Amino acid sequence: MNTPFSSRTHSLIARQPRAILLFSSVLSVLSVVSLSAQEPAAPTVQPMAECEVLARVNDEVILASDLSWEAQFMLQERLAKIPPEMQAEVTPEKVEQLRQQIMQNNLMSVVEIRMIYGDFRRRVPQANLEGIYVKIDEEWEKKELPKLMKNLKVSSLAELDQKLYSLGTSREERLKDFRVQTIARGWVTESVKIDREVTHEQMLEFYAEHAPDYDFPAKADWEELMVRYDQAPSREAAYGMVATMGNEAFALVAAQPDPSVPVFAPIAKQKSQGFTAAQGGLTRSTTQGALADEKLNTAIFETPLGQMSGIIEGDRGFHIIRVVKRSDAGRTPFAEVQNQIADRIRNERFSAGVKSSIAKIRRNTRIWTKFTGEVKFNELAEKAKETQLR
């Protein structure tokens, strides 16, 4: 009987609080600063009193206690990971140095929040804070408090209170801080007014300038029969096994006139060794170029729809594939995305408005910090970057 695949060896066919907001920045600082005893001895670091003034933002004061609790928590987390045999090398002076560096790095974020909040209080002195707090407190109870408990690894309010007390703060202080942060964020967005009208010409111009954003790649749904090299006695044996499956599949393909209907499943589930064998060997929505195996990529997008490929010598095994659906690469028509484009234009205008509003507040704010003296906000940001890089 003549079959499309011979099991004999021959030439083959065809050859993928702020604690919550600032945790990531704190972690990056701690990862950079080494606790190794091999480091040169650091200058003597004097402990920082909780009532010490770290910064002034216009007439508002930021104390060490506003930052120390989260620094203390991050230190506890970091120090707990040090192997017991190395803990003796971590001196109190080194710990204090790290704590102060964390506080200095986090200071900029606190300064910006207080700066924006101060602008709100100056421009809307008659604001009904108690009424505002009602909604903010609901958000605190519903989302922020559970998030705080999760980050501090506690399961009850009693445990939370105890943990916060050990860090030198309280639930009431965290709520007050959350109120200030929320009002500051809301004030920036509320104070921005934009032109919401977007013309047809503006949308067309945006579509042309951002054309790659609306491009989509070619995709294919395909089924596979595979034998892995590492699961066969030899390559010759692997070739014979996949050829046998191919001969069985040939009859199934011949009996199915619809090229979009998968047929490999009965064979794949029993004999194939591919990643999707248990699901019948079917893989959906593979984008062109997504697979690491170049020969498979080529076969998936060149084999005629509904037809079986030849035996493909892939990177990990022999394959036979059959494509059941394929769509060409293209670009989403303007008519289908014009509403999205209008939204994007408005969002860009809003973002620009927020940046402009914050820049104006920064220009009109007097800032002094213990670490820099009198300083402009942009200068403070640059110094914070330098500290993080050390």
N, C-alpha and C positions, 0 to 999 in steps of 0.2 A: 504493500500500500504506500502510495506517495504521500508524504506529509511535509509541511513547510519547514520543519526543524529536524535536523539529523542529530542523533546523539553521538556520532563519531566526532573526533577532534578534527577541526578544519578551520580555515580562516573565518573569523567571526563576522557576522553581518552587523555593521555599524560599530565602530570602536569609541540650607537653609537656617496772774502774772505774766511776763516776758519769757519765763522759763520755757514755756511751750513754744513761743515764737523764736527763741534764740538758741534752742538746744543744738541745732546743727552747727552754728557758728562756734559755740563753746566746745563742742567735740573736736572741731577742726583745730582749735587752739591747743587743746590738750594733746592731740596727736602729734603736733609739731614740737611741743616742748618736751624734751627728754628728761626722765627722772634718773638717768644713769649716773652712777658715781664717778664715771670717767669725765664728766663735764668739769670745766674749771670752776672753782668756787665762786659763787655769785656774791656781789656786795651785800652787806648786811641790810636786811629788809625789816623795817619797823612795822609791827602790827598796826592795822588801820582801825581806828575807833569807829564804832557804828554811827556816832553822831558827827563824824568828820564830813565837812562839805566837800563834795567831789566836783560839783559844777553849779553854775548859776546860769539860768536861761531867762534873760530879762530880769524880772524881779523874783523869779521862782528858784528855790534852792533844791538841789538833788543831793541827798545824803548817802553815805556809804551803806547805810542800812537798806536803802532802796535797791541795791544791787547785790548785797552780800549773800542773801539767802539762796539765790540760784547758783551763785558761785560755789557756795558751800555744798550744795547738793551735787553739782557736777564733780567737785573734788572727791566727794565720798564715793561716787560711782566709779571714778577713775582709779582711786586708790584701792578700791576693793578688788580690782583686777590685777594688782601687782602680786607676783608670786611671793609666798611667805619668805623665801630665802633672800628676796631683794628689799623687803619692807624696812629693814634696818638702815638701808642707804637713803631712805626718804626722810630728810631732816625737817623739823618744824619750819625752819627758815625757807627751805625749798617749797614747802606747801604754801606758805604765806606769799611767796613770790608768784606762784602759779595763780593763787586766788586773786591777787591784785591785777595780774595780767588779764585774767578773765573779766574782771570788773571794768578795766580800762577798755577792753575790746567791746564790751556790751554798752558802754556809756553812750556811744553815738546814737544807738537806737532809742535809748531813754530820752536823750536830749531832743531828738526829733519829735517824739510823741508829746513831750512837755511843751515844746515850741508851738506845735499846731494847736494843742489844747489851750495854751495861753492866748493864742490868736482868737480862738472861739470865745473865750471868756471876755476878752477886750471888746470884740465886735458885737457880741450878743450878751451884754451884761444882764439883761432882763430875762434870760432864758429860764424856763421852769425846770430846774435840774431834777427836782423830785419826780416830776412827771416823766422826764427822760429816763430816770433810773428804773422806773417800773418795768419798761420794756427791756432794758439792758439786763436787769436782774433775772428776768425770765429766761433770757438767752444764757445767762451764767448758770442757772440751775439746770437747764435742759442740755446744754452742750459743753460749756467750758469747765464746769465743775467735774463732770465725769472724765473729761480729757485730762484735767489736772491730777485726778486720782489715779488714772492709768499710768501717767508718766512718773508719778511718785511711788507707784507700785503698792498702793493701799486699796483695801476693799470696803472700808466703811468710813463714815464721817469721823468717828472717834479716832480711828487710825490716822486719818488725814490731819486732824487737829494736832495729834501728837507729833506727827512727822514735821508739820509746818513749824510747830513750837521748837523742835530740835534744830531747825534751820534758822531760827530767829525771826520768824514771821507768823502770820495767822491767816485764817480764812477771811476775816474781815478786811485785812490789808490786801489780800489777793483780789477780793471783790472790788475794792476801791481802785486798785490799779487797773483792773479790767474795765471799769467804768471810764476811766480816763482814756485808755487805749481806744475803746469803742467810739467815744465821742470824737476823738481826734480823727479816726478813720472816716467817720460819718461827716465830720465838718469839711474835710477836703472834698469829698464827693458832692456834698450839698451845695458848696460854694461855687461849683463849676457849672457854667451855663454854656451850652453849645448850640450851634445851628443844626437842627435835626433834619432839615430839608436836604435831600440828596437828589440831584438832577440825573436824568438819563445819560447825559454826556459825561458826567462825573463817574457814573458806574461803568460806562464803556471804557473810559480812560483807565480806571482802576483794573478792570478785567485784562486790558492789554498789558499794563505794567506788571501784573502778577500772574501772567499766563501760566507759568509752571505750577502754580498752586492748584490749578484746575485740570492739570494733565493726569491721566490715569494709565497704568501699565497694562500690557496684555495679560490675560489670566486664562487658566485652563483647569478643568476638572479631568482627572485621569485615573485609570486603574492600573495596577501593577502586579506582576508575578516576579518574585525575586528569590535567589539563592545566594546566601552570604559565603564569601570565601572562607571565613573562619568557622563556619558550621558544616563544611563539607570535607571529606578526606583529602581532596585535591582539587585543583582548578578544573581538571578534566572531568572529575566527578560532578563538580558544581555545574559545569556546562551541560553535562548530560541530564542532570536533574531539572534544570530550567527548560531545556529543550523538550523534555517529556511533558512538563506542564503546558508548554506552548502548543504542543500537538493536541492536548486535551482541550485547550481553550479555543483552538482553531475551529473545532466543530461547533462550539457554542456561539462563536462570532458569526459563523456561516448561517446559523439558524435564527439569528436575530437581525432583521432587516433595518431596525431603527438604530442608527449610529450613536444616539444619545443615551441608550439604555446600557448600564453596566452589566457585564456578563461574567467577570472573573471570580465573583464572590465564592461560589461553591469550591473552586480549586484553591483560591487564596487562603480561605479559612483553614483548609486541611493541610496544605503543603507549602505555601509561600512563607518566606522569612523576612519580608519587608516590615517597615514600621507600622503600616496600616493593615497588615494581613488579617488581624482579628476583626477588622471592620469590613472585610471583603476586599481589601487592597485598594479602596477608593480614597483619593485625596482631592479635596475641593479648593478652588480659588488659589492655586499656585500662581504667583506673579512671575513674569519673565525675568530670569536671572536670579531668582530667590534661592535656588538650590546650589549647594556647594559643588555638586558633581556637574561639570560642564556638559558631559555627554548626555546626561539625563535632561538638562535644561534644553539642549538643542533638539533632542528627540521629541520632547513634550510640545514644542512649538513648531515642529516641522512635519511630524507624522500626520498624514491625512486623517481627518475626523472619522472615528469609528473603525479605523483599520488597526491591526496589530503591527507593532514595530518589529524589527528584527531583534536578535539577541544583542543587548547592549552590554559591553564590558565596562562596568562602572568602577568607581573608586573602592567600593566595599563588596561588590558582588555582581552577578549577572542579572540583568533585568529584561523583562518584556513588558511594554506598556501599551495602553490603548487610550486615546483621548476621546472623551465623550462630550466635552463642551469646551469651547474656546472663544474668547472675545479679544478683539484687537485693541492695541493701545490707542488712545485718543484724548480728546479734550472735552470736558463737560460744556455743553452749549451755554451761552450767556443767559438765555431765557430761563434756564433751570437754576441758575445761581444768582440772579440779579438781586433777590431779596437778601441773600446772605451777604452779597457785596455791599448793599446799603447798610446793613448792620455793622459790617467791618469798618466802613468809612466813619460811621457814627462813633464806634468804639475807639478808633484812632483819634478822632477829634476830642473825645472825652479824655483819653490818656494824655494827650498833649495839653489839655486844659488843666488836668491834675498836676502835671509836671510844672506848668507855668505858675499855678497857684502856690505850690510848695516852694518854688524858687523865689517868689515874691516874699513869702513869709520868712524864708531864710535870710534874704537881704535885709529885712527889717528887724532881725533878732540879734540881740547882744548875747554873746556866749563867752563864758569863762570856765575853764576846767583846771583842776589841780595839776593835771599832766601837761597842759599846753599854755596856760595863761589865757589872755584875751585872744580869741580866735574866730575866724569866719567858719561857717558850717562846712563849706567845701574843704577847707584846710583841715578841719577836724576829721572829716571822712578819709582824707589822704593819710593822716597820721594813724588812723585806726587800721588802714590797710597795711601800713608799714609794720605795725605791731603784730598783726596776724601773720605776717611773712617771717617774723623772727623765730 
